[in-house]
Amino acid sequence: MPELSVPSPQFRESFLQAVREMQAEGGGGLASSRDWDVVEIAADFDAFLKQLRRLEPPAELPEGWVHASEFWLIEGDAYLGRSSLRHTLTPRLREFGGHIGYEIRPSAQRQGHGKTLLRLTLERARGLGLDRVLITCDTDNLGSRGVIEGNGGVLEGEFVLDSHPKPTRRYWIAL
C-alpha cells in the first residue's frame, strides 16, 4: 500500500530512475526544473535532499517564500511521486500554485496513485491546522482535474494569467 515519506536516501535509485523517465518523456516537473539534473543529484544525493527540504519549518525564509513540506509517495522501496505542501499562501500562490503541487512518475501514472498522493497530502494539511486548501492545474490537464475533483475539489473558476501560457483552473478543498 503506498504511503507518504519524507524524502530519504532509501529511495535514491528509484527516485533517480523517475527523473530519467520524466526527462525521456520531455515532461515538466522532474524534467524541467533546473534543480533536477540527474547527474548532479546522483553525485551528492544528501545535498539534494537537504536542498529539497530547505523550506521546512523552522527554516528562515527568503523574502516572498513560505514554509513548505516535501513528501514522496512510496511503495516498498519504489518512488511513485511527490507532493509539496505550502503552509500558507502569498498573493502569487493564491493566483497560481496554491497550497499543494504534486506529480506522479510516468510509469506509475493512471493507476490511482495521484488520488492517493493528494489524499495523503490533504491529511498532512489538516494536521497543520488548515481548514481548506487551494490547488491549481492547467485547464487541459484532465488527469490532474480528475485527481483534484476526486478528492473533493470545488472549482473556483478558470483564469488566464500573463505569467502562465495556459488557462488555469483553481480548486478549493475543504478539510
N, C-alpha and C positions, 0 to 999 in steps of 0.2 A: 504494500500500500504506500503510495507516495506521501512524503511528509516534507515540511519546511525545515531547513537547516540554515545556520549562518554559513557564509562562505568558508570553506575549510580545505586544507591541503589533502584531506582524504579523497576529495573528488577531482583532484588535479587532472588526471589523464582523461576522464570523461568530459570535464569542462573544456579542455583544450580541443578535444575532438568536436565538441559542439561549436566552438569558434570556427574550426575548419569547415564544418558543414555550412554555417551561415556565410562564410566567405566564398565557398564554392557556389552557392546559390546567388551571390551578389546582393544579398538582402541587407536590411537595416540592422539595427541593434548591435549584436556582437560583431557584425562585419563592417559597420560603417564608422563606429566611434574611433577616434584616434588613440584612445586608451586601450583598444583591444587588439594590439599587434601580437599575434600568437607566438612569434619567436621571442619577443621581449617578455611576454607573460611566462613562457616556459623557462626562460633564463633565470628569473627570480620570482617565483610564484608567491612566496611570502610577502615580498614588497608589493606585488599586485594586489593581494588580499588586503593589505594594510591600506592601500590607496582606495580600494573599493569601499572600505568601511570608514573612510575619513570623515563622514558627516554624521556618524552616530554620536548620540549624547555620551559624554558631556563635551564633545569637541567644540572648540572655538570656531565660529563660522566666518568665512569671508562675507563681506557685505553683500546683501541680496540673496544669500543662500539660507536654506532651512535644514534643520536636523532631518536625517533620513536613515532608515534601516534597510539593509540589503538582505534578501533571503534567496536561497536556492531550493528549488523543488527537486528532491532526490528520491530514488527508489533503490534500496540496497546501496551499491556504490555508483549508481548511474545518475549523472546530472541530467535533469529533464528540462529545466528552465529557471528563470529568475524573476524576482519582483523587487521593486524599490517602493518603499512606503515613506512618503514625505509626511512629517508630523504636523506641519502647518502649511498654509498657502500664502504665497506672495501674490501681488496683483498679476504678475506674469503667469504663475502656476494656475491661478484662477481662470485665466484666459485659455491656457494651453498647457497640458501636462497633468494637472490635478494632483491628487494625493498619491495615486498608485500608477506605476508603469510596470509592464510585465512582458515577457516573451517566452515562447517555448521553442526548443531546438527543432530544426526541421524533421528529424527522424522520429520525434515524439508528438508531432502535430496531428490533429484530427483524431485524437484518442481520448479526449476528455480531460487532458492534463491542464489546459488553460482554465477551465472552470474550477478544477481542484486548486490550482495555484491561486486564483483570485479569491476563492472561498477561504482558504487558509490565511491569506494576507489580510482579508477583511477581519478575521478573528484577531489578528495582531493589532489592527487599527482599533478595534473595540477595546483591546487591552490598554491602549494608550489613552482611552477616555474619549475618543472621537465619537460623535453621535451620528455623523454622516460623512461620506467621502465623495469626492469628485474624481471621475475617471473620464479621460478623453480618448477619442480614436478618430482616425480618418473615416469619412463617410463611406468610402469604398472598401473598408476593411470589414468584410462580412463576418469573418471568423471572430474578430475581437468584439464586434457588436453582439454576436451570439453569446460570447463568454460573459460580457457585462450584463446583458439582459437576462441571461440565465442565472445570474447572481442577484437579481432584483433591481438592476439599474433602471432608473426612470429618466427618460430623455428630457433634458432642459431645452435643447434646440440644436440646430446646425448653424455653424458660423464660418465666415470667410475671414481669414487673418492675413494681414500684409506680410507677416513673418513666416507663413507656412504655405507651401504650394498647393495644398489640397483643402477642401472644406472639411471642417472638424465637427464632430458630434460631442456634446458634453452630457454626461450622465451623472446623476446623484444616486447613491445607495445609502439608505437609512440603516443604521446599525442598532 
